[in-house]
Amino acid sequence: MATEERADLFSPISPSSPTPSMMPEAHRAEELSLAYVLALAAKAGVNYSLLKRDYGIDISFRRPRIIDGEIDDSGSMMVDAQLKASRNYRLKGDYIVYDLPAKNYRKLVNSIFSVLLLLCLPPSIDHWLHQSEECLSIYKCCYYWRPQGHVEIDQVRSKTIYVPKANLFTEAVLLSLLDEAQAKVRL
């Protein structure tokens, strides 16, 4: 193969007017929240499982450890999470106010140990993600919320929750949640 032909194989694609995707924005938001959470799990060195059927939990995390010289996560307590991505949230003081669908709220408060991971998105899809040669940035950020106690919400469509802005979902938070879940097993 001539050098000129080989160079053509690796030349960048010149962007033209691409055909727009027909995927609904809600599905794009879901995929972006998953990408955000998986990136943090990778940085934290945490294993994850995506559930094939979503009955209230989207992803489970486990912390691998070394046992007898091999990596093992079979004795690790899982932390389950429900993923949500939305641009329909409000800021009120030090809180993010979000209307969680009632069925999702019920599943969280009735679980043994699970969290809601809420990716707060900018209003325009054009501002959700930025890519350059230096980085790939997802905007805005992901927060976590854990139910405290059980509040009955029969006959309502949603439950307004208040997520502290301090509850930024980070790799350190993920590791702390796993430590807390593991400690509950030992009690």
N, C-alpha and C positions, 0 to 999 in steps of 0.2 A: 504494500500500500504506500502510496506516495506521501511525503511529509505534508503536503498541502491538504490531502484528503483526511489525514489523521487530525490535523488542526481543526478541520470542520466538525469532526465528531465531538470535540470538546469546546466548541465556541458557545458562548452564552446565548440563550434564547432571547430574541428581541421581543419585548412585550408589545402586543398589539391590543386591540380592544377585545379582551376575553369575553366569552359567553358567560353571563352572570349565572351563578348557582341558583338552583331552584330549592335548595334546602331551606326550610323555615328558619328564621332567626332564632327561635327558641331552641332548636336542635343545635345550631352553631354555638349558642351560649352554653349549652350542656357540655359539648365537646371541649370548649375552651376551659370550663371549670375543671373538667377531668384532667386536661393538660397541665393546668396550674398545680393541682393537687399531686399529680404524678411527678412533676418536676421537684416539688418539695420532698416527697417521699424518697426520690432517688438521692437527693442531696443529704437527707438524713440517714440513708442506708437502711431504709425500712422496706420490708417486703409487703406486697399488696395482692389482693384478690378482687377481681371485678366479678360481681354476681351476674350470672347469666339471665336470671329472671329477677326483676326488681319488684320485691314485695315490701319495700320500705327502706332497704339498705342497698346502697349503690356500690360501696367499696369497703373492704375490711383490711386493716393494717396489722402486721406482726413484726416483732423485732427479732431478727436472727441473732444467734449467739454461737459461740464455739463450744461444742461438747465432744469430748474424746477426739479433739483435733479436727473435727468436721463442723461445717456450718449446719445449724439445725434451728428450725423455728417451731418445732412441734410442741414444745412446752410453753410457748409464748401466748399470753392472753391477747385476744384480738380486740381491736377498737374498731367498731363499725361506724360508718358515716353515711349520712344522706347528703347528696350534693345538690345544691341549688345555685343557679346563676340568674341574676335579675338586674334590671335597671329600674325596677319599680320598688324602690326603698326610699326612705326619708331620713334625713339627719335631724336629730333633736338633742341638742347639747352634746353630751359624751356618748350618745347612743345612735345606733343604726336601727331604725324602726322598719320592720318587715312583716308583711301579712303572709304567714305560713299557712298553706292549705290545711284544713282541719284534719284530714286523713293523715297527712305527714306529721302533724303535731302529735296526734294520738300514738302513732308508731314510735316516735321518739320518746315520749314520756312513759310508754309501756315497755321499753327495752331495758336490758340489764345495764349496758354501758355503751351509749352511742352519742354521736355529736352531729350537729348540722354544720356543714361547711358551705357558707354563703359567699359566692363571688359577686361582689358589687361592681356592676359594669357602668361605664359612661352611657349617656342617653343615645348616642349615635354609634351604630355598628362600625363606622369608619374609624372610631377612636378606641376600639376594644384591644387592638393589637398593633404594635409597631415593629418593623423589622429593618435592620440595617446590617452592614458587614460586621459591626461590633457586638450587636446584641439582638435578642428577641424579647420584647417587653409586652406583658399582658397588663392591661389597665382595667380596673383600679386595683382592688386587692380582695383577698379572701379572709373572712372572719369565721370564727367558730362559736357555737352556742350549744350549751348543754342544759337540758331541762333540769330545773330544781323543783322537785315535788311534782305532784300530779294535779292538774286543774281540769275538771270535767268541762267539755265544750260541746255537748250534744246540740244538735240542730243548728249549728253554725257552719258557714263555709270556710272561714279562716280564723286563725288565732293570731293576734298582733303580738309579736315578740320584740323585745328590746335587747339588742346585742351590743355590749359595751365596745366602743372603738378600741379599747385596750386589748380586746380579744383577737388580735391579728393572728391569723394562722401561719405559723412559721415552722421550720424544722425542729426548733427547740420545743415548741408547743406540742408537736406530734410526738416527740420522744417523751415529754412529760406525761401526756395522756396515756401512752403505753406503760410507763412506770406506774401511774396511778391504777390502771386496770390490773396490772400484775400484782400490785400490793393488795388489792381487794381479794384476789384469789388466795393469797397467803393468810388472810384473816380467818 
